Amino acid sequence: MLERRIEQDLKAALLSGDRTKVDTLRIIKSALLYAKVEKGKRDSGLDEEEEIAVLSKEAKKRQESADLYIKGGNQSRADAELAEKVIIEAYLPQQLSENELKSVVETVVDKLEAKDLSAMGQVIATVKAETAGAADGANIARLVKERLSS
Protein backbone atom coordinates (compact mmCIF):
# COMPACT_ATOMS: atom_id res chain seq x y z
CA MET A 1 0.00 0.00 0.00
CA LEU A 2 1.10 3.52 -0.75
CA GLU A 3 0.51 4.74 2.77
CA ARG A 4 3.20 2.45 4.21
CA ARG A 5 5.66 3.52 1.52
CA ILE A 6 4.92 7.18 2.24
CA GLU A 7 5.46 6.60 5.96
CA GLN A 8 8.84 4.95 5.32
CA ASP A 9 9.87 7.72 2.93
CA LEU A 10 8.83 10.33 5.49
CA LYS A 11 11.11 8.75 8.09
CA ALA A 12 13.98 8.71 5.59
CA ALA A 13 13.33 12.34 4.63
CA LEU A 14 13.32 13.36 8.30
CA LEU A 15 16.67 11.67 8.82
CA SER A 16 18.17 13.24 5.70
CA GLY A 17 16.82 16.71 6.52
CA ASP A 18 14.92 17.18 3.24
CA ARG A 19 12.39 19.82 4.38
CA THR A 20 10.44 19.98 1.10
CA LYS A 21 9.94 16.23 1.02
CA VAL A 22 9.07 16.08 4.73
CA ASP A 23 6.47 18.83 4.40
CA THR A 24 4.98 17.33 1.23
CA LEU A 25 4.77 13.82 2.67
CA ARG A 26 3.11 15.15 5.82
CA ILE A 27 0.51 16.89 3.65
CA ILE A 28 -0.06 13.65 1.72
CA LYS A 29 -0.46 11.67 4.96
CA SER A 30 -2.96 14.23 6.18
CA ALA A 31 -4.93 14.09 2.92
CA LEU A 32 -5.01 10.28 3.08
CA LEU A 33 -6.16 10.34 6.71
CA TYR A 34 -8.86 12.87 5.87
CA ALA A 35 -10.07 10.64 2.99
CA LYS A 36 -10.13 7.59 5.30
CA VAL A 37 -12.20 9.41 7.90
CA GLU A 38 -14.51 10.84 5.25
CA LYS A 39 -15.16 7.36 3.83
CA GLY A 40 -15.45 5.73 7.25
CA LYS A 41 -12.36 3.59 6.63
CA ARG A 42 -10.06 4.88 9.34
CA ASP A 43 -9.44 1.39 10.72
CA SER A 44 -9.50 -0.62 7.49
CA GLY A 45 -7.72 1.93 5.32
CA LEU A 46 -8.20 2.96 1.72
CA ASP A 47 -7.68 0.58 -1.16
CA GLU A 48 -4.95 1.43 -3.65
CA GLU A 49 -7.35 2.94 -6.18
CA GLU A 50 -8.68 5.34 -3.53
CA GLU A 51 -5.14 6.25 -2.46
CA ILE A 52 -4.22 6.99 -6.07
CA ALA A 53 -7.30 9.19 -6.43
CA VAL A 54 -6.29 11.22 -3.36
CA LEU A 55 -2.71 11.61 -4.59
CA SER A 56 -3.87 12.56 -8.08
CA LYS A 57 -6.09 15.24 -6.59
CA GLU A 58 -3.20 16.59 -4.52
CA ALA A 59 -0.89 16.68 -7.56
CA LYS A 60 -3.55 18.49 -9.57
CA LYS A 61 -3.93 21.07 -6.78
CA ARG A 62 -0.20 21.76 -6.93
CA GLN A 63 -0.30 22.24 -10.71
CA GLU A 64 -3.27 24.60 -10.47
CA SER A 65 -1.57 26.61 -7.72
CA ALA A 66 1.65 26.82 -9.72
CA ASP A 67 -0.27 28.07 -12.75
CA LEU A 68 -1.90 30.78 -10.63
CA TYR A 69 1.43 31.81 -9.11
CA ILE A 70 2.95 32.08 -12.58
CA LYS A 71 0.04 34.27 -13.73
CA GLY A 72 0.57 36.40 -10.63
CA GLY A 73 4.28 36.75 -11.35
CA ASN A 74 5.53 34.76 -8.36
CA GLN A 75 7.86 32.22 -9.96
CA SER A 76 9.49 31.13 -6.70
CA ARG A 77 6.14 29.98 -5.22
CA ALA A 78 5.28 28.31 -8.53
CA ASP A 79 8.57 26.41 -8.39
CA ALA A 80 7.85 25.32 -4.81
CA GLU A 81 4.41 24.01 -5.83
CA LEU A 82 5.89 22.16 -8.81
CA ALA A 83 8.56 20.61 -6.56
CA GLU A 84 5.81 19.27 -4.31
CA LYS A 85 3.95 17.96 -7.35
CA VAL A 86 7.04 16.01 -8.46
CA ILE A 87 7.28 14.38 -5.02
CA ILE A 88 3.59 13.43 -5.09
CA GLU A 89 3.77 12.08 -8.65
CA ALA A 90 6.50 9.65 -7.58
CA TYR A 91 3.75 7.68 -5.81
CA LEU A 92 1.38 7.66 -8.77
CA PRO A 93 1.36 5.11 -11.60
CA GLN A 94 3.33 6.02 -14.71
CA GLN A 95 1.13 8.26 -16.85
CA LEU A 96 0.09 7.02 -20.27
CA SER A 97 1.45 8.84 -23.29
CA GLU A 98 -0.93 10.76 -25.54
CA ASN A 99 -0.86 7.95 -28.13
CA GLU A 100 -1.44 5.23 -25.53
CA LEU A 101 -4.39 7.15 -24.13
CA LYS A 102 -5.81 7.71 -27.63
CA SER A 103 -5.60 3.98 -28.20
CA VAL A 104 -7.53 3.25 -24.99
CA VAL A 105 -10.16 5.84 -25.95
CA GLU A 106 -10.53 4.28 -29.40
CA THR A 107 -10.92 0.81 -27.91
CA VAL A 108 -13.56 1.97 -25.42
CA VAL A 109 -15.49 3.94 -28.04
CA ASP A 110 -15.55 0.88 -30.31
CA LYS A 111 -16.48 -1.46 -27.44
CA LEU A 112 -19.33 0.76 -26.27
CA GLU A 113 -20.34 1.53 -29.86
CA ALA A 114 -20.43 5.23 -28.94
CA LYS A 115 -21.49 7.39 -31.86
CA ASP A 116 -21.88 10.93 -30.54
CA LEU A 117 -21.33 13.24 -27.57
CA SER A 118 -24.36 11.84 -25.73
CA ALA A 119 -22.17 8.84 -24.79
CA MET A 120 -19.30 11.01 -23.56
CA GLY A 121 -19.91 10.43 -19.83
CA GLN A 122 -20.08 6.67 -20.21
CA VAL A 123 -16.92 6.59 -22.35
CA ILE A 124 -14.99 8.81 -19.92
CA ALA A 125 -16.02 6.67 -16.93
CA THR A 126 -14.95 3.48 -18.71
CA VAL A 127 -11.61 4.96 -19.82
CA LYS A 128 -10.93 6.18 -16.26
CA ALA A 129 -11.68 2.70 -14.92
CA GLU A 130 -9.39 1.05 -17.47
CA THR A 131 -6.49 3.45 -16.97
CA ALA A 132 -6.73 3.29 -13.15
CA GLY A 133 -5.07 6.62 -12.37
CA ALA A 134 -2.55 6.43 -15.22
CA ALA A 135 -4.22 9.28 -17.10
CA ASP A 136 -5.41 12.74 -16.17
CA GLY A 137 -9.18 13.22 -16.27
CA ALA A 138 -8.90 16.43 -18.28
CA ASN A 139 -6.85 14.67 -20.96
CA ILE A 140 -9.32 11.79 -21.06
CA ALA A 141 -12.25 14.18 -21.47
CA ARG A 142 -10.46 16.15 -24.19
CA LEU A 143 -9.58 13.05 -26.21
CA VAL A 144 -13.06 11.53 -25.82
CA LYS A 145 -14.67 14.78 -26.94
CA GLU A 146 -12.34 15.00 -29.96
CA ARG A 147 -13.09 11.41 -30.90
CA LEU A 148 -16.86 11.63 -30.50
CA SER A 149 -17.07 14.99 -32.28
CA SER A 150 -15.42 13.67 -35.42
N, C-alpha and C positions, 0 to 999 in steps of 0.2 A: 504494500500500500504506500501511496505517496506520502501520507502523513508521517510514517515512521522514517522515511528517507529525509524528509524535511527536518524532522527532529534531530537526526544524526548530523545533517549538514549544518544545522544551527549550532550544535555543540562544537563542531569543527571550526565554524566561523568565529565563535566566541573565543576559542583558544588562539586562533590566528590573528584576532584583532581586526577583522574585516567589518567595519561599521556598516557599510552599505548593505552587505549581505545579511548581517545580523538583523538590521532594522527591517529589511524586506522579508526575511523569513519569519520574523515575529508577526508582521502584518498578515502574511499568508496563513500562519497558524491561527491567528485571530479570526480571519475570514472563514477558515474551515470549521472552527469551533462554532462560530455564529451560524453557519449553514447546518451543522449537526443539531444545534439547539432548535433552530427554526423548523427542521424536519422531524424533530422528536427522536433523533438517533444519537443522542449524546453518549449513551452506553455502547450501542452496537457499532457506531461509526458509519461514515458514508461509504458507498461502494466507489470503485475507481472512476466510473463514469461521472458520478456526482462530484468527486474531487476535481476531475478534469474540468468540469463545467465551472466550478468556483475559480479555479486558477485561470481559465480562459477569460472569465469576467474581470478578474484582477488585472490581467495583462492588457485587456482592452481599455480599462480605466486609465492605465499608465499611458497608453498611446494617445488617448483623447486628451489627457492633461498635457502631455508634451506638445501636441498640436496647438492647444490653446496658449501655452507659454510661448511658443514660437510666434504665433500671431501677435501676442502682446509684447514681443521683443525681449523676452527673458530666456536667452539661450542656455544659461547655466542651469536653470530649473528644468528646462526641457531635457537637457542632458542627464540630469539626475533621475527624472522620470523614466527615460529610455534605459538607463542603467538598471533600474529596478525591473523594468519589463524583460530585459535580457535574463536576469536571474530567475524570474517567474517562468519564462518560456523554457528554461532548462528542464522543468518538470512536466512539460506538456509533450504529447506525442509529436513526432516530426510532421510538419505541415506538408500537405500535398502540394505539388507544383500546379501551376495553372492548367497545364495539359492533362495531368492526372485527374484533377478535379473536373475538367470538361468531360473526360471519358466517363467518370462516375455519373455525371449529370445525364449524359447521352444514354447510358445504360438504364438509368432509372426512368427517364422519359419514355424510352422504348418499352420497358417492362410494364409501366403503368398505362401505356398507350395514351399519354397526355398529348392533347392536340393544341390547346390554347392556354391563355393566362388564367382561366378559371381553375385549372389544376395546379397552379403555382404552389399553393400552400402544401398540398399533398406531396408534390415532388420535393420541395425544400425539406419537409419533415423526413422523408425517406432518405434523402441524400445525407442529412445530418446524422441519422441513425447509422447509415453505412460507413460514414467517415469517422465516427466516434471521436470527435474533438480534433481531428487532423485537418480541419478546414474551418476557416472563419465564416461565420454566418452571413456576413455582408457579401463576401465573395460568392458564396453558394447562391444567395438570392440574385445577385447580379448575373451570374452565368445561367441560372434557370430562366430568368426573365428574358435574357438575350435569346436563349434557345427556343422558348415558347413563343416569342414574338416573331420569329422568322418563319 
